[in-house]
Amino acid sequence: GGPPPPPPKGLPPPPPALPVAGGPPPPVAGVEGLHHHLPEACYNHQLHQQLDIIAQLRAVNRQIMKKSHYHNDDLKN
């Protein structure tokens, strides 16, 4: 077992490591200092707001599909 072969030349360097899931979110321009005492809670709050909006949009989409004549019967084909 000799030394490991050198990495092939010409390849781009490996990408930087991604932030660990659950860590504090990156700072947003213009909002530094706000909620600096609870970044996790603030981030989770924003996430829950987004999930609520997505849920509302899905509910609206379901209502539109029910009213529409392009309902499940057409989609099954």
Contact map, one row per residue, 1 for C-alpha under 8 A:
11100000000000000000000000000000000000000000000000000000000000000000000000000
11110000000000000000000000000000000000000000000000000000000000000000000000000
11111000000000000000000000000000000000000000000000000000000000000000000000000
01111100000000000000000000000000000000000000000000000000000000000000000000000
00111110000000000000000000000000000000000000000000000000000000000000000000000
00011111000000000000000000000000000000000000000000000000000000000000000000000
00001111100000000000000000000000000000000000000000000000000000000000000000000
00000111111000000000000000000000000000000000000000000000000000000000000000000
00000011111000000000000000000000000000000000000000000000000000000000000000000
00000001111100000000000000000000000000000000000000000000000000000000000000000
00000001111110000000000000000000000000000000000000000000000000000000000000000
00000000011111000000000000000000000000000000000000000000000000000000000000000
00000000001111100000000000000000000000000000000000000000000000000000000000000
00000000000111110000000000000000000000000000000000000000000000000000000000000
00000000000011111000000000000000000000000000000000000000000000000000000000000
00000000000001111100000000000000000000000000000000000000000000000000000000000
00000000000000111110000000000000000000000000000000000000000000000000000000000
00000000000000011111000000000000000000000000000000000000000000000000000000000
00000000000000001111101000000000000000000000000000000000000000000000000000000
00000000000000000111111000000000000000000000000000000000000000000000000000000
00000000000000000011111000000000000000000000000000000000000000000000000000000
00000000000000000001111100000000000000000000000000000000000000000000000000000
00000000000000000011111110000000000000010000000000000000000000000000000000000
00000000000000000000011111000000000000110010000000000000000000000000000000000
00000000000000000000001111100000000000110010000000000000000000000000000000000
00000000000000000000000111110000000000000000000000000000000000000000000000000
00000000000000000000000011111011000000000000000000000000000000000000000000000
00000000000000000000000001111111000000000000000000000000000000000000000000000
00000000000000000000000000111111000000000000000000000000000000000000000000000
00000000000000000000000000011111000000000000000000000000000000000000000000000
00000000000000000000000000111111110000000000000000000000000000000000000000000
00000000000000000000000000111111110100000000000000000000000000000000000000000
00000000000000000000000000000011111100000000000000000000000000000000000000000
00000000000000000000000000000011111100000000000000000000000000000000000000000
00000000000000000000000000000000111111100100000000000000000000000000000000000
00000000000000000000000000000001111111100000000000000000000000000000000000000
00000000000000000000000000000000001111100000000000000000000000000000000000000
00000000000000000000000000000000001111111100000000000000000000000000000000000
00000000000000000000000110000000001111111110000000000000000000000000000000000
00000000000000000000001110000000000001111111000000000000000000000000000000000
00000000000000000000000000000000000001111111100000000000000000000000000000000
00000000000000000000000000000000001001111111110000000000000000000000000000000
00000000000000000000000110000000000000111111111000000000000000000000000000000
00000000000000000000000000000000000000011111111100000000000000000000000000000
00000000000000000000000000000000000000001111111110000000000000000000000000000
00000000000000000000000000000000000000000111111111000000000000000000000000000
00000000000000000000000000000000000000000011111111100000000000000000000000000
00000000000000000000000000000000000000000001111111110000000000000000000000000
00000000000000000000000000000000000000000000111111111000000000000000000000000
00000000000000000000000000000000000000000000011111111100000000000000000000000
00000000000000000000000000000000000000000000001111111110000000000000000000000
00000000000000000000000000000000000000000000000111111111000000000000000000000
00000000000000000000000000000000000000000000000011111111100000000000000000000
00000000000000000000000000000000000000000000000001111111110000000000000000000
00000000000000000000000000000000000000000000000000111111111000000000000000000
00000000000000000000000000000000000000000000000000011111111100000000000000000
00000000000000000000000000000000000000000000000000001111111110000000000000000
00000000000000000000000000000000000000000000000000000111111111000000000000000
00000000000000000000000000000000000000000000000000000011111111100000000000000
00000000000000000000000000000000000000000000000000000001111111110000000000000
00000000000000000000000000000000000000000000000000000000111111111000000000000
00000000000000000000000000000000000000000000000000000000011111111100000000000
00000000000000000000000000000000000000000000000000000000001111111110000000000
00000000000000000000000000000000000000000000000000000000000111111111000000000
00000000000000000000000000000000000000000000000000000000000011111111111000000
00000000000000000000000000000000000000000000000000000000000001111111101000000
00000000000000000000000000000000000000000000000000000000000000111111100000000
00000000000000000000000000000000000000000000000000000000000000011111111000000
00000000000000000000000000000000000000000000000000000000000000001111111000000
00000000000000000000000000000000000000000000000000000000000000001001111111100
00000000000000000000000000000000000000000000000000000000000000001101111111100
00000000000000000000000000000000000000000000000000000000000000000000011111110
00000000000000000000000000000000000000000000000000000000000000000000011111111
00000000000000000000000000000000000000000000000000000000000000000000011111111
00000000000000000000000000000000000000000000000000000000000000000000011111111
00000000000000000000000000000000000000000000000000000000000000000000000111111
00000000000000000000000000000000000000000000000000000000000000000000000011111
